[in-house]
């Protein structure tokens, strides 16, 4: 885990990815969750977006199953940084431009207690603005032929 963290910190994602895949074979429970959190960063860094989403889903499943243990080991609250939550949105919206899937993921986060209702509404509004911005960027990027 330490080597993965250092490789990710140095943006050497391919090394972190190889190590993470190897470690993941023999881990379960919260240790698996910790490995996944680092592996997700590596997946994204080496542009393995489908693997990244798969690992994010698995991390969210582990949170659902072991939420009380995660809260307990983090001094009674959820961690501020939950990579599997954040990178799900990064891939769905930022890479795939799938705003509907991004909103569905936000609903799942809310149901799991990972975001508040206020944050849910704020993030969904942010998706709408992002989508509009992309549309406007597309309109203004079109160059008209000389007339």
Order of alpha helices (4+ residues) and beta strands (2+ residues): alpha-alpha-alpha-alpha-alpha-alpha-alpha
